[in-house]
Amino acid sequence: MTYTITDIAELVEYHLVASAQDDDAAHANLVQLVQKLELLAPRPLWREVTWVFCDRCGCSVDTDLIHPDGHHYADDGDFLCADCWEKLD
């Protein structure tokens, strides 16, 4: 039998929240559930985001969006966003 996210949420609400003795117990149940769910994640859920700024227009770009080969870095080391890079052509 396949369960949907809604089905699982209803099970959690009934078994971990509604049936708990009080709000503190319900909170403790949910904390424990979240800790277990975090172990299932295939990659870290939280990580620091880094940004670079275009040396022409000043817009910010998440470094995850920059091609690993250093595309959009000029020979002098300046970073150019996609719009400014296109203007070079």
VOPAGU-2260 file (C-alpha; in pm, 1 decimal, decimal comma):
REM VOPAGU-2260
SITE   aa  ch    i         X         Y         Z
SITE  MET   A    0       0,0       0,0       0,0
SITE  THR   A    1     132,1     341,7     -94,8
SITE  TYR   A    2      88,8     638,4     138,2
SITE  THR   A    3      72,5     999,0      24,3
SITE  ILE   A    4     235,4    1285,9     209,3
SITE  THR   A    5    -111,9    1383,8     333,2
SITE  ASP   A    6    -169,3    1031,8     467,8
SITE  ILE   A    7     162,0    1038,2     652,1
SITE  ALA   A    8      91,6    1386,6     791,2
SITE  GLU   A    9    -244,3    1264,6     925,6
SITE  LEU   A   10     -74,7     965,1    1088,4
SITE  VAL   A   11     181,0    1195,6    1248,6
SITE  GLU   A   12     -89,9    1430,6    1370,4
SITE  TYR   A   13    -293,4    1149,4    1521,6
SITE  HIS   A   14     -15,8     937,4    1671,9
SITE  LEU   A   15     239,0    1201,8    1773,4
SITE  VAL   A   16      33,9    1514,0    1842,3
SITE  ALA   A   17    -333,2    1443,9    1915,8
SITE  SER   A   18    -264,1    1135,9    2129,6
SITE  ALA   A   19      15,4    1303,3    2329,3
SITE  GLN   A   20     -46,8    1369,7    2698,8
SITE  ASP   A   21      17,6    1744,0    2666,7
SITE  ASP   A   22     175,0    2007,3    2441,4
SITE  ASP   A   23     524,1    1939,0    2576,2
SITE  ALA   A   24     497,6    1570,2    2489,8
SITE  ALA   A   25     364,4    1652,6    2142,3
SITE  HIS   A   26     653,6    1893,0    2089,1
SITE  ALA   A   27     905,7    1631,3    2202,6
SITE  ASN   A   28     751,4    1377,7    1963,6
SITE  LEU   A   29     780,2    1617,2    1670,4
SITE  VAL   A   30    1140,2    1707,6    1756,2
SITE  GLN   A   31    1231,1    1340,0    1759,9
SITE  LEU   A   32    1051,9    1283,7    1427,2
SITE  VAL   A   33    1235,5    1573,0    1259,3
SITE  GLN   A   34    1569,7    1441,0    1384,9
SITE  LYS   A   35    1494,7    1102,8    1230,5
SITE  LEU   A   36    1380,4    1259,6     902,2
SITE  GLU   A   37    1698,4    1465,7     875,0
SITE  LEU   A   38    1896,8    1141,1     875,4
SITE  LEU   A   39    1710,1    1033,7     560,2
SITE  ALA   A   40    1812,2    1337,8     356,2
SITE  PRO   A   41    2045,4    1249,3      68,2
SITE  ARG   A   42    2231,2    1580,5     110,6
SITE  PRO   A   43    2268,0    1835,9     388,5
SITE  LEU   A   44    1948,2    2028,5     449,4
SITE  TRP   A   45    2128,8    2339,3     567,8
SITE  ARG   A   46    2442,9    2487,8     425,4
SITE  GLU   A   47    2590,1    2830,4     393,4
SITE  VAL   A   48    2516,5    3014,1      70,9
SITE  THR   A   49    2791,3    3221,5     -86,6
SITE  TRP   A   50    2745,0    3505,3    -331,2
SITE  VAL   A   51    2960,0    3698,9    -573,7
SITE  PHE   A   52    2876,7    4039,6    -712,7
SITE  CYS   A   53    2901,3    4150,8   -1072,3
SITE  ASP   A   54    3184,0    4401,8   -1109,0
SITE  ARG   A   55    2985,5    4599,1   -1368,2
SITE  CYS   A   56    2625,1    4620,5   -1248,8
SITE  GLY   A   57    2658,7    4496,3    -889,7
SITE  CYS   A   58    2393,1    4223,3    -902,0
SITE  SER   A   59    2452,5    3922,8    -675,6
SITE  VAL   A   60    2480,9    3565,1    -800,5
SITE  ASP   A   61    2475,4    3246,5    -591,8
SITE  THR   A   62    2805,9    3066,9    -647,7
SITE  ASP   A   63    2614,7    2742,1    -717,9
SITE  LEU   A   64    2501,0    2903,1   -1043,2
SITE  ILE   A   65    2853,1    2972,9   -1168,1
SITE  HIS   A   66    2996,6    2713,9   -1402,8
SITE  PRO   A   67    3284,2    2519,1   -1242,6
SITE  ASP   A   68    3522,8    2613,1   -1524,4
SITE  GLY   A   69    3516,7    2976,5   -1409,4
SITE  HIS   A   70    3292,9    3096,9   -1690,5
SITE  HIS   A   71    3198,8    3465,7   -1650,1
SITE  TYR   A   72    3530,1    3556,7   -1489,5
SITE  ALA   A   73    3721,1    3799,1   -1708,0
SITE  ASP   A   74    4095,3    3766,8   -1766,9
SITE  ASP   A   75    4156,0    4041,6   -1509,8
SITE  GLY   A   76    3963,1    3843,4   -1244,5
SITE  ASP   A   77    3643,9    4050,6   -1252,3
SITE  PHE   A   78    3317,9    3857,3   -1228,0
SITE  LEU   A   79    3044,2    3946,3   -1475,6
SITE  CYS   A   80    2680,5    3837,2   -1449,4
SITE  ALA   A   81    2518,1    3671,6   -1753,1
SITE  ASP   A   82    2370,8    4000,1   -1879,3
SITE  CYS   A   83    2701,2    4189,1   -1858,7
SITE  TRP   A   84    2889,2    3892,3   -2007,5
SITE  GLU   A   85    2659,2    3894,9   -2312,2
SITE  LYS   A   86    2730,1    4265,9   -2364,1
SITE  LEU   A   87    3099,2    4181,8   -2417,0
SITE  ASP   A   88    3019,9    3988,8   -2736,0
